Amino acid sequence: MELESTDMDLRDVIDHALEVVDARATAKGLALRSNIAPGVPFYLIGDPNRLRQVVINLLGNSIKFTESGGLHVTVEPNPEDGVRGAAICGPRYGHRNRARQTERCI
């Protein structure tokens, strides 16, 4: 698999992913939120289409297994490489969800 290496606006990528799954989340009564922490650069070099697809897939699976509450995508600076990296943690599952909470970040 070849990854694109182009300028991308991380906020646009996350916002578009949330827009794609919004109707499914709303139909289940789930709230969608995102938070991009201070220190995460606005613009990165990467593959926006692949990243967007990964986030959409994570959110889609989370919607499927979340019964109540909401999903929260958090982007934080990667402590290992400072400002150069970012991690997408979550989504966080609702408190009544029987599915295992995601603890891994990508």
N, C-alpha and C positions, 0 to 999 in steps of 0.2 A: 504494500500500500504506500503510495506516495502522498506526502503531506505538502500542502501549499505553504508557502512562506511569504506572507504579505502583511501590510499594515492593517490592523483591525482595531475597532473601537470595542473594547470589552463590554461596556455598558449596552451598546446596541445589540451585541450577540446575546447577552443575558435577557434583555428586554424582549427581543424577538422570540426567544425560546419560551418565555412566559406567555407571550401572546398566543403562540401556537397551542398551548395546552390549557389556556384559560377557560374555554367553554367546558371541557371535561371536568376541570376542578370545580367550576361554578355549579355544574349539574349535580355534583356530589356534596355541595355545600362547603367546599374546602377553600380556605383563603390561600392566596399565593403572594409571597413576599420575596424581595431580594434586598440584599445589603452588600454594597461594595465598600470595604473598609478603607479608611484613609491610608495612604501609602501605596495603594494599588494604582499603577499608572493607568491613565485613560486609554492610551494607545499602546498596543503590543504588536509584536510580529509573530504571526502564527497562521493557522488554518481556521478561519472563522466558520466555515461551513461544517467542518468536522466537529469543532468545539460545540457549535450550536446543536448539532445532531446528538452529541453525547449528553448535553444538558436536557434536551427534549426527551431522550430515552430514559434518563434517570427520573425526570419528573413524571413521565408517563407511567413508569413502573410504580413510583411512589403513590400516584393517584389511585392506581389499581388496588393497592394494599392498604390505603389509609381510609379509615371509616369516618373520622371526625377530626376537627382541628384545622391544620393547614400545613403548607409546605414552605420552607424558607431556604432559599439559595443564598449562601454566604460566600463571598470572595474575600480572601485575606491574603496579605503578603506571605510568601513562603519564607519561613524563618531560616531555611538553609541557604537561600541565595538572595535574601533581602528583597530589594525592589524589583529585581529582574524576574522573579517568579510569582505565581499566584496559585492558590488552591481553591477549588470549589468544594465546599463541605456541605454535606446534607444530601438531599433535603431532610428536614426534621419531620418526623412523623407525628401525627396527633396522639394525644395521651392515651386514648383507648385502643390504639392500633395493636393488633396481635403480632404484626410483622416485626422482625428484628430491626432495630434502629441502625441506620447507616452511620458508621463511625469513620469510614474511610474518606479520604479526600483525593480528588484527582487534580 
